[in-house]
């Protein structure tokens, strides 16, 4: 799924945003600040809901197959709390490009990421929640090539951020700068099991008001996915078994 909101500079009264812009930026803030995930009240469960599922027959190093699902709780929450669920929805089109979509839902939250996965690693092209679209150009390099993992590995980059509403009207543009450091590989235990994880520190800055917390730590396990997300969500369950190299 994976920091506290940052203080924002006081707006220039001569350039006060339009009400629609204020609503859009408030939605983006609620979308991107992980501390607010914990503030969502558990949503009521509807018994007997009709759902569809896709059988999972294999898992890639960076799990991407349609039908994969992961359950998460915020670190420190009670084990019986309603989880956030991340699902791999499969191929779609975003900003005119073929991508893979991953959707996180739970407790009233809904967010979808649009990624490509290739020999060069994992890239994030953008994300969406109801009423808000965020596009990144060039795509944000989230993970390196499969064979590149090692302690001390670093990578960094910059992307232009474009924020728009569902009507396509651009509300704000800015620059995102990111850097990653692979700290170590270690064994951790969560309610979802025991995992051999890569510990990664991610640092981010932007010019659109601090959409992401400055520093986050995540844990990644090949053939499993994120055991700890950048938002501080811990893996509690999944609907597939990992291949050798994961757990």
C-alpha positions as CSV (number, residue, x, y, z in Angstrom):
1,X,0.0,0.0,0.0
2,X,3.5,2.7,2.4
3,X,5.3,10.1,7.6
4,X,3.5,13.0,8.9
5,X,2.1,15.8,6.8
6,X,4.5,18.7,6.3
7,X,3.9,22.3,7.0
8,X,3.1,24.3,3.9
9,X,4.1,27.9,3.3
10,X,1.3,30.5,3.7
11,X,-0.3,31.1,0.3
12,X,0.1,34.5,-1.3
13,X,-3.3,36.3,-0.8
14,X,-2.9,37.8,-4.3
15,X,-2.8,34.3,-5.8
16,X,-5.4,32.5,-3.7
17,X,-6.3,29.2,-5.3
18,X,-9.8,28.7,-6.8
19,X,-12.2,26.6,-4.6
20,X,-11.9,23.7,-7.1
21,X,-8.1,23.8,-6.8
22,X,-8.3,23.8,-3.0
23,X,-10.6,20.8,-3.1
24,X,-8.3,19.0,-5.5
25,X,-5.2,19.6,-3.4
26,X,-7.0,18.6,-0.3
27,X,-7.8,15.3,-2.0
28,X,-4.2,14.8,-3.1
29,X,-3.0,15.5,0.4
30,X,-5.4,12.9,1.8
31,X,-4.2,10.5,-0.9
32,X,-0.5,10.9,-0.4
33,X,0.1,11.5,3.3
34,X,0.4,8.0,4.9
35,X,-0.4,9.3,8.4
36,X,-3.9,9.9,7.2
37,X,-4.3,6.2,6.3
38,X,-4.6,5.5,10.0
39,X,-7.3,8.1,10.5
40,X,-9.8,6.3,8.2
41,X,-12.6,4.6,10.2
42,X,-13.1,0.9,9.3
43,X,-15.8,0.7,6.6
44,X,-18.8,-1.5,7.2
45,X,-18.5,-4.9,5.5
46,X,-21.4,-5.9,3.2
47,X,-22.1,-9.7,3.5
48,X,-22.7,-11.7,0.4
49,X,-21.0,-9.2,-1.9
50,X,-20.6,-10.5,-5.5
51,X,-16.9,-10.5,-6.5
52,X,-14.7,-11.9,-9.3
53,X,-11.3,-13.4,-8.9
54,X,-8.4,-14.5,-11.2
55,X,-6.5,-17.7,-10.3
56,X,-2.8,-17.1,-9.8
57,X,-0.6,-19.8,-11.4
58,X,2.9,-18.1,-11.0
59,X,4.6,-15.1,-9.5
60,X,7.4,-12.9,-11.0
61,X,10.4,-11.5,-9.2
62,X,8.4,-8.2,-9.1
63,X,4.9,-9.7,-8.5
64,X,2.6,-8.3,-11.3
65,X,0.3,-11.1,-12.3
66,X,-3.4,-10.3,-12.4
67,X,-5.3,-11.6,-9.4
68,X,-2.5,-11.3,-6.8
69,X,-3.7,-9.8,-3.5
70,X,-1.9,-8.6,-0.4
71,X,-3.4,-7.6,3.0
72,X,-1.8,-4.9,5.1
73,X,-2.2,-3.2,8.5
74,X,-0.5,-0.1,9.8
75,X,2.4,-0.9,12.1
76,X,1.2,-1.0,15.7
77,X,-2.5,-1.7,14.9
78,X,-4.4,-4.6,16.5
79,X,-4.3,-7.8,14.6
80,X,-8.1,-8.0,14.1
81,X,-8.4,-4.5,12.5
82,X,-10.0,-4.4,9.0
83,X,-7.0,-4.5,6.6
84,X,-6.1,-2.5,3.6
85,X,-6.0,-4.8,0.5
86,X,-3.7,-4.3,-2.5
87,X,-4.7,-6.0,-5.7
88,X,-3.0,-6.5,-9.0
89,X,-5.7,-5.6,-11.6
90,X,-3.6,-6.3,-14.7
91,X,-3.0,-4.4,-17.9
92,X,-4.7,-1.1,-18.7
93,X,-3.9,2.2,-20.4
94,X,-2.7,5.3,-18.6
95,X,-1.7,8.5,-20.4
96,X,-1.8,6.7,-23.7
97,X,0.6,4.0,-22.5
98,X,0.1,0.3,-21.7
99,X,0.7,-0.2,-18.0
100,X,-0.1,-2.5,-15.1
101,X,-2.6,-1.3,-12.5
102,X,-2.4,-1.9,-8.7
103,X,-5.3,-0.8,-6.5
104,X,-5.4,-0.3,-2.7
105,X,-8.7,-0.2,-1.0
106,X,-10.0,-0.4,2.6
107,X,-11.6,1.8,5.3
108,X,-12.9,4.2,2.6
109,X,-9.6,4.6,0.9
110,X,-9.1,4.0,-2.8
111,X,-5.9,4.5,-4.8
112,X,-4.6,3.1,-8.0
113,X,-1.0,3.1,-9.2
114,X,0.0,2.7,-12.9
115,X,3.4,0.9,-13.5
116,X,5.5,-0.8,-16.0
117,X,7.7,-3.8,-15.2
118,X,10.6,-4.7,-17.4
119,X,14.2,-5.9,-17.4
120,X,15.2,-2.4,-16.2
121,X,13.0,-2.6,-13.1
122,X,9.7,-1.1,-12.0
123,X,8.6,2.4,-13.1
124,X,5.6,4.4,-11.8
125,X,3.9,6.5,-14.5
126,X,1.2,7.9,-12.3
127,X,-1.6,7.3,-9.8
128,X,-5.3,8.0,-9.3
129,X,-8.0,8.3,-6.8
130,X,-11.5,9.5,-7.3
131,X,-11.3,13.1,-8.7
132,X,-7.5,13.3,-8.7
133,X,-4.9,12.2,-11.3
134,X,-1.2,12.5,-10.8
135,X,1.1,11.9,-13.8
136,X,4.9,11.5,-13.6
137,X,7.1,12.3,-16.6
138,X,9.6,10.7,-17.1
139,X,8.3,7.8,-15.0
140,X,9.6,7.4,-11.4
141,X,12.1,4.5,-11.0
142,X,10.7,2.6,-8.0
143,X,12.8,-0.5,-8.2
144,X,16.1,-1.5,-10.0
145,X,16.7,-4.3,-12.4
146,X,16.3,-7.7,-10.8
147,X,20.1,-8.5,-10.8
148,X,21.1,-5.2,-9.4
149,X,20.1,-5.7,-5.8
150,X,23.0,-5.5,-3.3
151,X,23.7,-3.6,-0.1
152,X,24.8,0.0,-0.9
153,X,23.0,0.1,-4.2
154,X,21.7,3.6,-5.0
155,X,19.6,5.2,-7.7
156,X,17.9,8.6,-8.1
157,X,16.0,10.7,-10.6
158,X,13.6,13.5,-11.3
159,X,10.0,13.6,-12.7
160,X,7.7,16.4,-13.6
161,X,4.4,16.1,-11.7
162,X,1.2,17.0,-13.3
163,X,-2.0,17.1,-11.2
164,X,-5.4,17.2,-12.9
165,X,-9.0,16.5,-12.2
166,X,-11.2,13.9,-13.8
167,X,-12.1,16.5,-16.5
168,X,-8.5,16.5,-17.6
169,X,-7.9,20.2,-16.6
170,X,-4.4,20.6,-15.2
171,X,-4.5,22.1,-11.7
172,X,-0.8,22.2,-10.8
173,X,2.7,21.2,-12.1
174,X,6.0,20.8,-10.3
175,X,9.1,18.7,-10.0
176,X,9.7,15.6,-8.0
177,X,13.2,14.5,-6.9
178,X,13.8,11.1,-5.5
179,X,16.7,8.9,-4.3
180,X,17.0,5.4,-2.9
181,X,19.6,3.5,-0.9
182,X,19.5,-0.3,-0.3
183,X,20.7,-0.5,3.4
184,X,20.9,-4.2,4.0
185,X,19.3,-7.6,3.7
186,X,17.8,-9.1,6.8
187,X,15.1,-11.5,8.2
188,X,11.9,-9.9,9.5
189,X,8.7,-11.4,10.9
190,X,5.2,-9.9,10.4
191,X,1.7,-11.4,10.8
192,X,2.1,-12.5,7.2
193,X,5.1,-14.7,7.9
194,X,8.9,-14.6,8.1
195,X,10.7,-12.9,5.2
196,X,14.2,-12.3,3.9
197,X,13.8,-8.6,3.0
198,X,15.9,-5.9,1.3
199,X,15.7,-2.8,3.5
200,X,15.4,0.4,1.4
201,X,15.4,4.1,2.4
202,X,13.6,6.4,0.1
203,X,14.0,10.2,0.1
204,X,11.7,12.6,-1.8
205,X,11.2,16.3,-2.3
206,X,8.9,18.2,-4.6
207,X,7.9,21.7,-5.6
208,X,4.1,21.2,-5.3
209,X,3.8,21.5,-1.5
210,X,5.3,18.3,-0.2
211,X,3.0,15.6,-1.5
212,X,5.2,12.8,-0.1
213,X,6.9,12.6,3.3
214,X,10.6,13.4,3.0
215,X,12.0,10.0,4.1
216,X,10.5,6.5,4.2
217,X,11.7,3.0,4.7
218,X,10.3,0.0,2.9
219,X,11.0,-3.7,2.9
220,X,11.0,-5.7,-0.4
221,X,11.2,-9.5,-0.8
222,X,11.5,-11.0,-4.3
223,X,8.5,-13.0,-5.5
224,X,6.5,-11.6,-2.6
225,X,6.4,-7.8,-3.0
226,X,6.5,-5.1,-0.3
227,X,6.5,-6.6,3.2
228,X,6.6,-3.0,4.6
229,X,5.3,-0.3,2.3
230,X,6.6,3.3,2.2
231,X,3.3,4.2,4.0
232,X,4.2,2.1,7.0
233,X,1.8,-0.8,6.2
234,X,3.0,-4.3,7.2
235,X,2.1,-7.4,5.2
236,X,-0.4,-9.6,7.1
237,X,-1.6,-12.0,4.4
238,X,-1.4,-12.8,0.6
239,X,-3.3,-15.1,-1.7
240,X,-0.2,-16.8,-3.3
241,X,2.9,-18.7,-2.4
242,X,6.3,-17.3,-3.2
243,X,8.8,-19.0,-5.6
244,X,12.3,-19.8,-4.4
245,X,14.1,-16.6,-3.5
246,X,11.0,-15.3,-1.6
247,X,9.2,-16.7,1.5
